[in-house]
Each structure stands twice: as C-alpha cells, then as structure tokens.
Amino acid sequence: MTTFESESLDAEPQAGLLPPSLGRQAFQGLERSCDDGIRTAPPLPGIERMEAWFHGNAFELHRHDTYAVGVTLDGVQSFRYRGASRASLPGQILVLHPDELHDGGAGTEEGLHYRILYLEPSLLMRGLGDGAVSLPFLRQPVFSDPALREDILGLLGPLDRGLEQLAADDLLARLAQGLARHAGQPLKPLGSLAWRQVDRVRDYLEAHALEAVRSEELEEIAGLDRYALSRHFRAAFATSPHRFLLMRRLGQARALIAAGEPLAEVAAATGFADQSHLTRHFKKAYGVTPGRWAGLVETGRRPGAAAA
C-alpha cells in the first residue's frame, strides 16, 4: 500500500494499569515461547523495534546512542539506571535516555515479556518541531500513561510486518510530545492553525483514498513537514491524516459490502493487505465484522424487515 506495508496501528485504548496478562490480551495469536528469545521487526528509518522474552538477567551494563522506549507486557522488568534499581510492571512504560548506562532482566522467576523501540534522537527532535531546544530527559524512567502507552504499542504493533508511513509519522509526533510532557519540557504552542494547508491535504486524501499515499506527497501539498502537518491536521479535524485516509477506505469498503461484493475482493479493492486486515480495522471502526455487517444489510433488505 505505502512505503511501509500496512498493519493495524490503532491499539485499543485501555484505562489505568493493565493486568499481568497484557501480553496475551494485547497481541492475540502470537505464539509465546517458554524459552528466552528476541524477535525484531522490519526496520524503519531511525527506528528499531523488538519483542523479547527473558528469565533472569538478560543484559549486562551497557549504553546505546538511541532512546529506548518500551512497554512491559508480562512479568516484572528490572534494571539498573542512573545509580538506582528500577522495576516496570505490566502496562507501564519505560524510557531510557541515550548514552545512559543500564542493564536489564526479569525481576521474578516467572520471567519477562516486553516490547521496545530504539529511536534516533534526531527523529525525536523533528517530531517536537522547530521550537524544541533540547531532547526530553525523564527523571522517572518508569511511569503509567494509558494514552501514551497506546501510541507506543501502535509503533510496536505486529512485528511480522512494517508500519504504514502516515500512521508512523503521526505516532512519532505524538510520542515526541508525550515524552516532552513527562520531561516537564514546555511544548511549543501550535500558533495560527494552517487551515489552507490542511484543507488541501484533506481534499487530496479524499480524492486519493484508494491509492498509496506517501508522506512526501502530503509535505509538498501542505508546505509543512510531516510532523507539523500531523499536529495541524489533528487540531483541525480531531484525527490524523492516516486515520482520515483509513476511514475513507472503510467507508468505501462498507458500500461494496452492501452491494454484495465478496469480502476478499472488497479488501483488495479498498487497499487492505488481505481480508483479515480489513476485518480488524472494520471491527474497530464499526463494532462489527464485515461478515456480520453483510448479514445485517441482507436482513434489512428482506420484505417486512422494517416492520419486524
């Protein structure tokens, strides 16, 4: 579909701290191994994504030149960082600043399951916008924030596929803003809303909903970089360019389903990778599967259905 192949990025929002079974609930269908192991995702520019299962001490003291931003899924994630012992519980976020010495491993005999991304600082600065004067430094490396966790899990979605470019851009902008907020770093005001630019982008997305839309195209149309565009578009329309495009595709899919088209053909015609990909997004948007929707439409067409 786009530069980064599409997969679901819209993690279901959760309230408060998630239970110890987060790993099994949030990523249904993943085969979890009892052995220690690591899985990596297809690379994105400036981002590495990884999933890990460990027992005991996993990593000795080390440092790297990227941000480490992760979510603990199962178990207790224990590590030493800036002279103190830390622990992250299921559902909590951990953020390690570049070039800070740390280790890591499971804090209990039950083991540890987590997902983490490594983010180049330059990419984070771009996400913060022109007003950023320094990289966010979080004094508390472990914290709870359901909304930010949702964004992080979006970037850490199914690792067997890439991420759709428009969604990745929006999530990175939101991640940058979230880290700055937790660092106590003042955020730059949006300033005058770029209505003319975002209207042009909205019209373009409407007209090209079934095509592969790249961030570079939208930057050229708007005259804004992709992260500024994401902020202005969300302020104007309460959604991201990626979500707007996705909903246009789903609207067309719904019309084709109502016309009796086979679901596999509907998925292909509306830009989804396959029928299961369409089903995941359709259910999140409308609360029912495409098959259930087709059945409801068919029932509504029967004589006397309205009276019943």
NULUMGU-161823 format. One line per field, with one value per atom (N, C-alpha, C): atom name; x, y, z. Coordinates in steps of 0.02 Angstrom, whole numbers. Example, Ala and Ser with C-alpha at 12.3 -4.5 7.8 and 13.67 -1.06 7.14 Angstrom:
NULUMGU-161823
name = c(N	CA	C	N	CA	C) .
u = c(660	615	660	642	684	645) .
v = c(-284	-225	-165	-112	-53	2) .
w = c(390	390	390	354	357	394) .
//
This chain:
NULUMGU-161823
name = c(N	CA	C	N	CA	C	N	CA	C	N	CA	C	N	CA	C	N	CA	C	N	CA	C	N	CA	C	N	CA	C	N	CA	C	N	CA	C	N	CA	C	N	CA	C	N	CA	C	N	CA	C	N	CA	C	N	CA	C	N	CA	C	N	CA	C	N	CA	C	N	CA	C	N	CA	C	N	CA	C	N	CA	C	N	CA	C	N	CA	C	N	CA	C	N	CA	C	N	CA	C	N	CA	C	N	CA	C	N	CA	C	N	CA	C	N	CA	C	N	CA	C	N	CA	C	N	CA	C	N	CA	C	N	CA	C	N	CA	C	N	CA	C	N	CA	C	N	CA	C	N	CA	C	N	CA	C	N	CA	C	N	CA	C	N	CA	C	N	CA	C	N	CA	C	N	CA	C	N	CA	C	N	CA	C	N	CA	C	N	CA	C	N	CA	C	N	CA	C	N	CA	C	N	CA	C	N	CA	C	N	CA	C	N	CA	C	N	CA	C	N	CA	C	N	CA	C	N	CA	C	N	CA	C	N	CA	C	N	CA	C	N	CA	C	N	CA	C	N	CA	C	N	CA	C	N	CA	C	N	CA	C	N	CA	C	N	CA	C	N	CA	C	N	CA	C	N	CA	C	N	CA	C	N	CA	C	N	CA	C	N	CA	C	N	CA	C	N	CA	C	N	CA	C	N	CA	C	N	CA	C	N	CA	C	N	CA	C	N	CA	C	N	CA	C	N	CA	C	N	CA	C	N	CA	C	N	CA	C	N	CA	C	N	CA	C	N	CA	C	N	CA	C	N	CA	C	N	CA	C	N	CA	C	N	CA	C	N	CA	C	N	CA	C	N	CA	C	N	CA	C	N	CA	C	N	CA	C	N	CA	C	N	CA	C	N	CA	C	N	CA	C	N	CA	C	N	CA	C	N	CA	C	N	CA	C	N	CA	C	N	CA	C	N	CA	C	N	CA	C	N	CA	C	N	CA	C	N	CA	C	N	CA	C	N	CA	C	N	CA	C	N	CA	C	N	CA	C	N	CA	C	N	CA	C	N	CA	C	N	CA	C	N	CA	C	N	CA	C	N	CA	C	N	CA	C	N	CA	C	N	CA	C	N	CA	C	N	CA	C	N	CA	C	N	CA	C	N	CA	C	N	CA	C	N	CA	C	N	CA	C	N	CA	C	N	CA	C	N	CA	C	N	CA	C	N	CA	C	N	CA	C	N	CA	C	N	CA	C	N	CA	C	N	CA	C	N	CA	C	N	CA	C	N	CA	C	N	CA	C	N	CA	C	N	CA	C	N	CA	C	N	CA	C	N	CA	C	N	CA	C	N	CA	C	N	CA	C	N	CA	C	N	CA	C	N	CA	C	N	CA	C	N	CA	C	N	CA	C	N	CA	C	N	CA	C	N	CA	C	N	CA	C	N	CA	C	N	CA	C	N	CA	C	N	CA	C	N	CA	C	N	CA	C	N	CA	C	N	CA	C	N	CA	C	N	CA	C	N	CA	C	N	CA	C	N	CA	C	N	CA	C	N	CA	C	N	CA	C	N	CA	C	N	CA	C	N	CA	C	N	CA	C	N	CA	C	N	CA	C	N	CA	C	N	CA	C	N	CA	C	N	CA	C	N	CA	C	N	CA	C	N	CA	C	N	CA	C	N	CA	C	N	CA	C	N	CA	C	N	CA	C	N	CA	C	N	CA	C	N	CA	C	N	CA	C	N	CA	C	N	CA	C	N	CA	C	N	CA	C	N	CA	C	N	CA	C	N	CA	C	N	CA	C	N	CA	C	N	CA	C	N	CA	C	N	CA	C	N	CA	C	N	CA	C	N	CA	C	N	CA	C	N	CA	C	N	CA	C	N	CA	C	N	CA	C	N	CA	C	N	CA	C	N	CA	C	N	CA	C	N	CA	C	N	CA	C	N	CA	C	N	CA	C	N	CA	C	N	CA	C	N	CA	C	N	CA	C	N	CA	C	N	CA	C	N	CA	C	N	CA	C	N	CA	C	N	CA	C	N	CA	C	N	CA	C	N	CA	C	N	CA	C	N	CA	C	N	CA	C	N	CA	C	N	CA	C	N	CA	C	N	CA	C	N	CA	C	N	CA	C	N	CA	C	N	CA	C	N	CA	C	N	CA	C	N	CA	C	N	CA	C	N	CA	C	N	CA	C	N	CA	C	N	CA	C	N	CA	C	N	CA	C	N	CA	C	N	CA	C	N	CA	C	N	CA	C	N	CA	C	N	CA	C	N	CA	C	N	CA	C	N	CA	C	N	CA	C	N	CA	C	N	CA	C	N	CA	C	N	CA	C	N	CA	C	N	CA	C	N	CA	C	N	CA	C	N	CA	C	N	CA	C	N	CA	C	N	CA	C	N	CA	C	N	CA	C	N	CA	C	N	CA	C	N	CA	C) .
u = c(41	0	42	87	130	201	245	315	326	291	294	229	233	172	125	61	11	-1	-11	-36	-73	-113	-154	-110	-123	-85	-129	-192	-238	-252	-206	-215	-277	-314	-373	-354	-387	-370	-387	-344	-354	-351	-389	-390	-346	-304	-264	-210	-185	-131	-160	-130	-156	-137	-177	-164	-103	-79	-20	-28	-89	-99	-98	-73	-72	-42	14	47	3	-37	-81	-143	-167	-228	-214	-159	-147	-122	-94	-65	-90	-156	-186	-156	-145	-121	-46	-9	63	81	125	146	202	188	237	279	344	390	407	421	443	518	553	624	639	700	720	727	709	714	700	717	707	678	630	604	612	636	643	596	580	533	570	538	569	588	646	671	631	628	603	660	659	713	716	771	780	748	717	681	698	714	718	664	631	577	593	578	598	548	538	500	546	541	587	553	576	557	620	621	682	665	711	712	780	781	844	873	939	973	983	960	964	1023	1034	1085	1130	1195	1242	1240	1274	1276	1302	1266	1284	1250	1266	1234	1229	1180	1174	1156	1159	1152	1082	1033	964	921	862	811	787	774	740	672	619	551	513	491	460	399	363	306	315	310	313	245	246	184	167	216	207	268	258	314	337	395	425	491	498	559	604	660	706	769	794	855	886	951	987	997	984	985	998	1049	1068	1075	1109	1128	1074	1019	964	934	905	869	798	774	707	668	601	558	498	482	424	375	312	260	219	179	139	96	101	64	102	159	198	246	264	310	378	430	498	533	570	605	676	725	796	826	860	891	953	970	1031	1093	1139	1205	1204	1149	1146	1158	1202	1220	1161	1146	1091	1100	1065	1062	988	972	902	891	833	815	749	730	668	675	626	630	599	567	538	553	541	554	507	450	402	427	478	505	475	495	480	463	413	393	382	416	408	420	398	413	447	494	533	553	558	584	643	690	750	745	746	729	788	809	864	844	886	869	850	882	867	795	768	699	652	670	629	628	684	687	643	642	599	526	509	441	418	466	449	437	465	454	509	502	555	568	519	528	568	585	622	694	716	784	828	798	838	797	832	799	765	707	673	713	721	752	702	683	633	668	658	691	664	601	571	566	609	610	553	514	457	395	342	281	221	162	99	66	46	11	-27	-91	-128	-129	-137	-140	-73	-19	47	64	44	56	22	-37	-73	-33	-4	36	98	131	191	175	121	102	81	57	44	108	161	225	255	235	261	210	166	115	145	105	130	197	246	314	330	284	298	288	261	251	279	284	306	247	258	208	191	129	109	139	166	205	166	106	68	53	38	24	87	143	206	225	215	230	189	124	80	97	109	126	191	240	304	295	253	240	207	160	126	173	216	265	312	337	382	349	286	250	240	224	214	276	333	396	414	404	418	373	311	265	289	309	331	400	437	501	492	430	418	444	449	477	419	419	363	357	295	282	269	294	284	210	180	111	106	48	39	40	21	18	-44	-44	-102	-111	-173	-187	-182	-147	-135	-195	-251	-313	-307	-278	-275	-234	-178	-136	-171	-203	-234	-297	-331	-388	-365	-308	-282	-265	-235	-217	-281	-330	-393	-425	-427	-457	-417	-351	-309	-322	-327	-341	-409	-458	-525	-521	-483	-480	-437	-391	-343	-347	-407	-415	-393	-399	-384	-314	-274	-207	-155	-94	-38	-15	-30	-13	49	99	162	165	202	211	242	288	321	270	220	168	131	112	74	116	181	225	227	230	233	167	111	46	36	56	43	96	157	211	232	218	236	273	318	348	296	308	257	234	279	260	218	237	195	127	126	62	19	48	10	-21	17	-9	-65	-56	-107	-169	-160	-217	-259	-226	-263	-299	-268	-301	-363	-359	-415	-471	-453	-503	-509	-473	-476	-457	-417	-392	-328	-292	-230	-243	-196	-205	-212	-175	-181	-250	-276	-342	-396	-390	-437	-438	-379	-375	-404	-389	-415	-491	-522	-594	-626	-593	-620	-620	-567	-563	-616	-626	-677	-747	-758	-823	-838	-787	-796	-804	-768	-775	-846	-874	-942	-992	-982	-1027	-1022	-961	-952	-983	-976	-1006	-1082	-1110	-1182	-1206	-1161	-1178	-1170	-1147	-1142	-1076	-1024	-959	-927	-891	-856	-805	-797	-755	-682	-656	-587	-576	-626	-621	-629	-670	-678	-612	-578	-514	-464	-459	-411	-429	-494	-515	-506	-505	-502	-434	-383	-315	-292	-329	-307	-265	-219	-173	-209	-261	-300	-365	-406	-471	-465	-416	-408	-388	-348	-327	-388	-431	-493	-537	-542	-586	-565	-499	-475	-494	-481	-496	-571	-608	-681	-713	-693	-723	-706	-644	-625	-665	-681	-716	-791	-821	-894	-921	-878	-902	-927	-927	-947	-898	-894	-852	-884	-846	-877	-929	-916	-964	-1030	-1026	-1086	-1123	-1085	-1115	-1153	-1122	-1155	-1220	-1220	-1280	-1335	-1316	-1365	-1396	-1354	-1380	-1428	-1410	-1452	-1519	-1517	-1579	-1623	-1592	-1630	-1665	-1641	-1671	-1733	-1742	-1797	-1865	-1915	-1982	-2006	-2032	-2059	-2007	-1944	-1891	-1901	-1919	-1928	-1984	-2039	-2095	-2078	-2035	-2016	-1975) .
v = c(-61	0	63	69	128	105	153	137	84	93	42	2	-63	-101	-95	-94	-77	-133	-113	-158	-114	-145	-107	-69	-3	38	67	53	85	39	37	-7	15	-34	-18	18	75	111	70	74	39	91	80	127	101	145	126	76	45	-4	-69	-99	-161	-220	-275	-333	-372	-420	-458	-495	-506	-543	-497	-436	-389	-419	-454	-482	-529	-568	-615	-580	-528	-494	-447	-410	-359	-387	-446	-474	-545	-552	-617	-650	-715	-752	-759	-722	-730	-792	-833	-892	-873	-880	-861	-921	-912	-966	-966	-1025	-1030	-1016	-1015	-1003	-929	-909	-840	-829	-770	-756	-684	-665	-597	-602	-559	-551	-479	-467	-399	-388	-325	-306	-279	-276	-242	-172	-148	-83	-25	29	93	143	195	245	276	265	293	255	198	160	86	55	-18	-41	-97	-122	-195	-213	-279	-304	-370	-404	-455	-463	-507	-545	-607	-649	-669	-659	-674	-702	-742	-762	-740	-718	-698	-636	-627	-568	-577	-529	-534	-496	-435	-391	-364	-366	-334	-258	-222	-149	-129	-84	-61	7	38	100	103	141	149	222	241	311	328	287	299	302	330	321	249	222	158	172	153	166	101	73	8	3	-52	-68	-139	-147	-214	-247	-308	-344	-396	-435	-485	-485	-501	-506	-438	-439	-378	-366	-305	-287	-248	-279	-248	-224	-166	-140	-88	-78	-25	33	93	152	214	251	313	302	248	236	207	184	156	95	51	-7	13	-8	11	-53	-45	-101	-74	-108	-91	-149	-135	-185	-188	-240	-245	-183	-156	-97	-32	-35	26	39	102	125	135	117	134	173	224	267	277	258	267	318	367	420	394	421	399	406	359	360	353	326	313	238	224	155	120	58	20	-54	-97	-168	-187	-252	-271	-345	-363	-433	-442	-504	-521	-513	-482	-471	-527	-575	-632	-696	-752	-817	-831	-796	-808	-783	-741	-717	-651	-628	-561	-563	-523	-515	-440	-411	-340	-325	-267	-240	-172	-157	-95	-69	-3	27	70	73	114	170	231	289	337	353	400	469	501	567	619	618	668	662	601	590	618	610	636	713	744	817	842	808	828	822	770	762	817	847	900	967	975	1037	1087	1145	1195	1227	1225	1258	1218	1155	1114	1139	1145	1169	1114	1060	1006	941	886	821	811	780	767	720	739	696	681	618	598	575	611	593	527	513	449	405	354	314	265	254	208	246	243	279	249	270	247	305	293	343	305	289	246	273	339	367	360	377	370	297	253	181	157	183	164	183	244	266	223	206	165	96	66	0	3	61	68	60	94	86	17	-17	-84	-138	-122	-169	-230	-275	-339	-332	-370	-361	-397	-438	-475	-433	-373	-327	-259	-217	-149	-107	-42	6	51	72	119	187	219	279	335	349	404	392	330	315	321	297	302	374	418	489	520	505	534	507	443	413	441	452	480	551	591	659	657	612	606	579	532	506	561	601	656	704	722	768	737	672	638	636	621	619	689	739	808	826	805	820	788	724	690	715	745	775	844	869	936	989	973	1019	1057	1123	1160	1146	1135	1121	1187	1190	1249	1255	1315	1324	1312	1287	1272	1334	1391	1453	1454	1496	1501	1435	1410	1346	1354	1308	1311	1282	1319	1293	1279	1327	1317	1256	1245	1187	1121	1118	1055	1041	1094	1083	1052	1076	1047	973	957	888	845	871	834	819	869	859	807	809	761	690	682	616	590	634	615	589	624	606	546	529	475	422	412	367	296	273	204	196	249	246	244	228	229	301	330	400	402	440	445	511	510	571	627	610	661	698	663	696	748	729	774	833	822	878	929	905	950	988	954	986	1039	1023	1068	1122	1109	1155	1152	1096	1084	1018	1011	945	898	833	784	787	808	811	873	929	989	978	945	929	886	836	793	834	880	920	967	1001	1046	1009	952	913	888	864	839	896	954	1011	1032	1027	1049	998	934	883	829	837	790	719	713	647	658	604	609	598	619	604	529	488	415	391	412	389	415	476	503	461	445	403	334	305	239	238	289	292	301	337	343	274	235	168	122	128	87	106	170	191	161	159	128	53	22	-49	-66	-25	-36	-33	15	20	-41	-66	-125	-187	-192	-248	-246	-186	-178	-196	-187	-204	-278	-317	-390	-416	-373	-395	-443	-495	-541	-503	-524	-487	-484	-539	-539	-488	-482	-433	-362	-353	-288	-266	-311	-294	-272	-309	-292	-225	-213	-153	-90	-96	-37	-28	-64	-51	-86	-138	-176	-236	-258	-311	-376	-391	-452	-445	-497	-494	-486	-520	-515	-444	-412	-342	-296	-305	-268	-280	-343	-361	-327	-326	-294	-220	-185	-113	-100	-140	-131	-138	-189	-201	-145	-119	-64	-1	9	69	65	5	-1	-48	-84	-127	-195	-209	-275	-295	-359	-382	-368	-367	-358	-411	-473	-527	-514	-491	-475	-417	-367	-310	-332	-376	-401	-437	-477	-512	-464	-411	-362	-324	-308	-273	-318	-382	-429	-438	-443	-450	-389	-330	-268	-263	-300	-297	-342	-388	-436	-401	-423	-394	-399	-345	-345	-338	-329	-325	-263	-207	-146	-153	-185	-195	-241	-291	-338	-303) .
w = c(0	0	0	48	53	63	77	86	139	196	248	244	232	222	281	265	315	365	427	480	529	571	618	667	672	718	772	771	817	875	923	981	1019	1045	1083	1147	1163	1224	1285	1335	1398	1454	1505	1561	1618	1644	1702	1686	1738	1730	1706	1656	1628	1672	1669	1711	1686	1727	1707	1642	1619	1556	1496	1503	1447	1385	1391	1333	1294	1329	1295	1268	1302	1280	1222	1226	1176	1110	1110	1050	1041	1033	1022	961	965	908	904	945	946	986	959	995	1043	1107	1158	1177	1175	1190	1264	1293	1362	1367	1311	1311	1302	1320	1309	1233	1212	1140	1124	1063	1037	968	953	885	864	804	779	721	708	656	596	537	480	500	480	504	474	511	488	494	453	459	529	564	630	686	672	724	718	775	780	829	813	856	874	936	960	1012	1013	1065	1097	1164	1199	1255	1266	1322	1359	1425	1463	1532	1557	1627	1655	1717	1748	1717	1726	1699	1624	1586	1513	1484	1508	1479	1535	1523	1568	1558	1601	1594	1525	1493	1426	1414	1358	1340	1263	1238	1166	1151	1088	1069	1046	1065	1048	1111	1104	1157	1155	1214	1221	1252	1216	1239	1234	1291	1290	1335	1328	1370	1396	1461	1492	1482	1455	1440	1494	1515	1568	1613	1677	1723	1749	1780	1807	1771	1743	1708	1755	1776	1824	1789	1810	1779	1824	1815	1849	1801	1825	1782	1824	1807	1843	1917	1936	2005	2049	2020	2061	2027	2067	2041	2024	1966	1943	1927	1922	1904	1866	1810	1770	1772	1789	1794	1729	1720	1659	1647	1587	1568	1578	1613	1623	1565	1558	1506	1537	1500	1522	1467	1487	1439	1464	1424	1441	1394	1423	1384	1349	1290	1255	1298	1289	1319	1395	1423	1495	1508	1555	1571	1605	1582	1611	1596	1634	1619	1616	1619	1616	1623	1648	1654	1690	1703	1736	1812	1843	1915	1957	1924	1960	1922	1954	1922	1864	1862	1808	1740	1740	1676	1655	1597	1574	1500	1481	1411	1399	1349	1337	1263	1242	1176	1185	1140	1148	1079	1074	1013	1031	984	991	940	964	923	919	858	849	875	914	943	890	832	780	757	754	734	787	850	904	902	889	885	828	772	717	737	775	798	845	882	929	894	835	798	808	774	772	840	885	950	1000	984	1031	1038	1100	1112	1141	1165	1193	1191	1196	1198	1265	1266	1330	1375	1438	1487	1542	1551	1600	1664	1718	1781	1808	1794	1814	1752	1746	1684	1678	1732	1730	1753	1714	1732	1696	1715	1685	1648	1587	1546	1492	1503	1456	1385	1377	1309	1273	1308	1278	1265	1312	1301	1237	1224	1163	1101	1102	1045	1036	1093	1089	1062	1087	1063	990	967	895	855	877	842	851	906	920	900	854	832	800	772	747	711	734	711	646	621	561	498	507	450	468	417	429	452	457	477	419	416	364	379	328	337	370	347	376	449	467	537	579	554	591	603	554	562	618	618	669	738	743	808	835	791	813	839	806	830	898	908	972	1026	1008	1055	1078	1030	1048	1096	1082	1126	1195	1197	1260	1303	1272	1309	1335	1294	1317	1376	1374	1429	1494	1491	1551	1574	1529	1549	1581	1581	1607	1561	1497	1447	1415	1417	1387	1313	1291	1221	1184	1124	1083	1063	1073	1051	976	954	884	841	870	831	788	738	693	657	659	627	551	520	447	410	412	384	309	272	200	182	217	203	220	278	298	256	234	189	123	98	36	46	103	117	124	159	168	100	56	-10	-50	-43	-79	-54	12	40	18	16	-8	-80	-122	-193	-207	-162	-174	-119	-92	-34	-48	-110	-126	-155	-154	-182	-126	-144	-96	-87	-30	-16	28	5	41	79	133	173	132	87	46	3	-22	-62	-21	41	83	105	117	134	77	15	-43	-51	-39	-46	7	69	125	133	111	125	198	231	301	305	355	363	393	389	407	479	524	595	610	580	587	556	498	465	510	542	587	643	673	728	705	648	623	600	567	542	600	653	711	746	750	782	742	676	633	630	626	611	665	720	777	757	706	687	646	633	595	521	478	407	393	430	419	438	495	517	469	446	398	335	309	248	261	318	335	337	366	370	302	256	188	155	165	136	166	231	263	240	228	202	134	92	27	32	80	91	113	156	180	122	77	19	-26	-37	-79	-46	20	56	49	56	49	-22	-71	-140	-154	-104	-111	-137	-137	-161	-111	-134	-88	-46	17	63	41	13	-10	-65	-109	-164	-137	-86	-55	-25	11	42	-10	-65	-117	-151	-160	-195	-154	-88	-45	-11	-35	-13	49	72	130	107	151	133	118	156	146	185	183	216	291	322	395	415	373	386	384	333	329	390	410	466	530	545	606	608	553	551	551	514	509	577	614	680	728	725	769	753	688	668	680	668	668	721	755	809	788	724	697	643	628	573	506	452	386	370	391	379	415	478	515	483	460	427	364	325	264	282	336	357	378	414	436	378	329	269	232	224	189	225	291	330	321	319	310	244	194	128	122	167	161	170	133	140	212	238	305	360	340	391	435	405	444	493	472	517	574	560	612	665) .
//
